[in-house]
Amino acid sequence: MELNTDDKIRNSFIKVREDIESLKREIEEIKKVLLMRNNDVLMLKEQIKAQNELISKLSDRIEQISTGNARVNNDQQSLIMIHNDAQRSLVRPVTVERFRRLTDREFSIFMAIYQLEEEKGAAIYEDIAKMLGLTVVSTRVYVTDLINMGYPIYGERIFNRKMKLRISKEFREQNLISEVLALRESKTIKQKPSFPSDQKQN
């Protein structure tokens, strides 16, 4: 049965109203996510400040060694190796320790990207959202936050196709994921409530 003009107009208004309501819900969800990020960003800034101070002190120490040691090229090469080793030994625990700050939701986003890259070569927003039961919009917000906060995730878009998300090569090559998982597991254990041995649990 063909709809008359009034019915077509009415149906069009209903569809527009539904689209508007859907858009409002997505906007509210984004607002909630952004509000939750404020405290995380403030804590991250303090952590970055502390890390920079530590790196600065280490660099000053190495600079003093290199300045006071004007030897032949072999000695200079040794100092460069010491500098690089010191940087690696500092960066590794700092990189791992940062994952302690992530919420469970943020960490699940990171792990979803890690797993999807292993399975499919890269992760896309739709696959992450489906795996975690989130909307694509909120997934995009979480991923953007993680990248902006400096976590080892990067995205690339080739020929206007969907964004491909991957974990940085350096993170994978150092096999830091095992240390990160151990850190998160120890954090979970510490957060579990403990009961005295003589207290009965209901």
C-alpha positions in Angstrom: 0.0 0.0 0.0 1.5 3.3 -1.1 1.8 6.0 1.6 0.3 9.4 1.0 2.3 12.6 1.3 1.2 13.2 4.9 2.3 9.7 6.0 5.6 10.1 4.2 6.3 13.4 6.0 5.2 11.9 9.3 7.6 8.9 8.9 10.4 11.2 7.9 10.0 13.3 11.1 9.9 10.1 13.2 13.2 8.9 11.6 14.8 12.3 12.2 13.7 12.3 15.8 15.1 8.8 16.3 18.4 9.9 14.8 18.6 12.9 17.1 17.9 10.8 20.2 20.6 8.4 19.1 23.0 11.2 18.6 22.1 12.7 22.0 22.8 9.3 23.7 26.2 9.1 22.1 27.1 12.6 23.1 26.1 11.9 26.7 28.3 8.8 26.7 31.3 10.8 25.3 30.8 13.4 28.1 30.9 10.7 30.8 34.1 9.2 29.3 35.7 12.6 29.1 34.8 13.5 32.7 36.4 10.2 33.8 39.6 11.1 32.0 40.2 14.4 33.8 41.6 12.7 37.0 43.7 10.3 34.9 45.2 13.1 33.0 46.2 15.0 36.1 47.8 12.0 37.6 49.7 11.3 34.3 51.1 14.8 34.3 52.5 14.4 37.7 54.0 11.0 36.7 55.6 12.5 33.6 57.0 15.3 35.6 58.7 12.9 38.0 60.0 10.8 35.1 61.5 13.8 33.4 63.2 14.8 36.6 64.7 11.3 37.0 65.9 11.3 33.3 67.4 14.7 33.7 69.4 13.7 36.8 70.6 10.6 35.0 71.6 12.6 31.9 73.5 15.2 34.1 75.4 12.3 35.8 76.4 10.8 32.5 77.4 14.2 31.1 79.7 14.8 34.1 81.4 11.4 33.4 81.9 12.2 29.7 83.1 15.8 30.3 85.7 14.7 32.9 87.0 11.8 30.7 88.7 13.2 27.6 90.3 9.9 26.5 90.7 8.2 23.1 87.9 7.1 20.9 87.6 3.7 22.5 86.8 5.4 25.9 84.3 7.7 24.2 82.6 4.7 22.6 82.4 3.0 26.1 80.7 6.1 27.5 78.2 6.0 24.7 77.4 2.4 25.5 77.0 3.1 29.2 74.7 6.0 28.3 72.5 3.9 26.1 72.4 1.0 28.6 71.5 3.4 31.4 68.7 4.9 29.3 67.3 1.4 28.5 67.4 0.3 32.1 65.5 3.4 33.1 63.0 3.5 30.3 62.0 -0.2 30.6 60.6 0.0 34.2 59.1 3.4 33.7 57.2 2.1 30.6 55.9 -0.9 32.5 55.1 1.1 35.7 52.9 3.5 33.7 50.4 0.7 33.1 49.6 0.6 36.8 47.8 3.9 36.3 45.3 2.6 33.7 41.8 1.8 34.6 40.5 -1.7 33.9 38.6 -0.4 30.9 41.6 1.4 29.5 43.8 -1.7 30.0 41.2 -3.9 28.3 41.3 -1.5 25.3 45.1 -1.8 25.1 45.0 -5.6 25.4 42.2 -5.8 22.7 44.5 -4.0 20.3 47.4 -6.2 21.2 45.4 -9.4 20.7 43.7 -8.3 17.5 47.0 -7.2 16.0 48.3 -10.7 16.7 45.3 -12.3 15.1 44.6 -10.0 12.2 47.7 -7.9 11.7 46.0 -4.8 13.0 43.0 -3.7 15.0 40.1 -1.5 13.9 37.6 0.4 16.1 34.7 -1.8 15.1 36.5 -5.0 16.2 37.6 -3.6 19.5 34.1 -2.3 20.2 32.6 -5.7 19.4 35.1 -7.6 21.5 34.5 -5.4 24.6 30.8 -4.7 24.1 31.3 -1.0 23.7 30.1 1.6 21.1 32.5 2.6 18.3 32.3 6.2 19.5 33.4 5.4 23.1 36.1 3.1 21.8 37.5 5.8 19.6 37.6 8.2 22.7 39.5 5.6 24.8 42.0 4.8 22.1 42.6 8.5 21.4 43.2 9.1 25.1 45.7 6.3 25.3 47.7 7.6 22.3 47.7 11.1 23.6 48.9 9.9 27.0 51.9 8.3 25.3 51.0 4.6 25.6 52.7 2.5 22.8 49.8 2.5 20.3 49.8 4.1 16.9 47.3 4.2 14.1 47.6 4.6 10.3 45.1 5.1 7.5 46.0 4.0 4.0 44.1 5.4 1.0 41.2 6.6 3.1 40.5 3.2 4.5 39.6 2.4 8.1 42.2 3.3 10.8 44.5 0.4 11.5 45.7 0.3 15.1 48.9 -1.4 16.2 51.2 -1.7 19.2 54.7 -0.1 18.8 57.4 -2.4 17.5 59.8 -1.4 20.4 57.2 -2.6 23.0 56.8 -6.0 21.3 60.5 -6.5 20.7 61.3 -6.0 24.3 58.5 -8.4 25.3 57.2 -5.9 27.8 53.7 -7.4 27.7 54.7 -10.2 30.1 55.9 -7.6 32.7 52.8 -5.5 32.2 50.5 -8.5 32.8 52.5 -9.4 35.9 52.1 -5.9 37.2 48.4 -5.8 36.6 47.9 -9.2 38.2 49.8 -8.1 41.3 47.7 -4.9 41.4 44.5 -7.0 41.2 45.7 -9.3 44.0 46.5 -6.3 46.3 43.0 -4.8 45.7 41.2 -8.0 46.7 39.7 -7.8 50.3 41.6 -9.9 52.9 39.9 -11.6 55.8 41.5 -12.5 59.2 42.1 -16.3 59.4 39.9 -16.6 62.4 37.0 -14.6 60.9 34.3 -16.6 59.1 33.2 -15.4 55.7 29.5 -15.3 55.1 
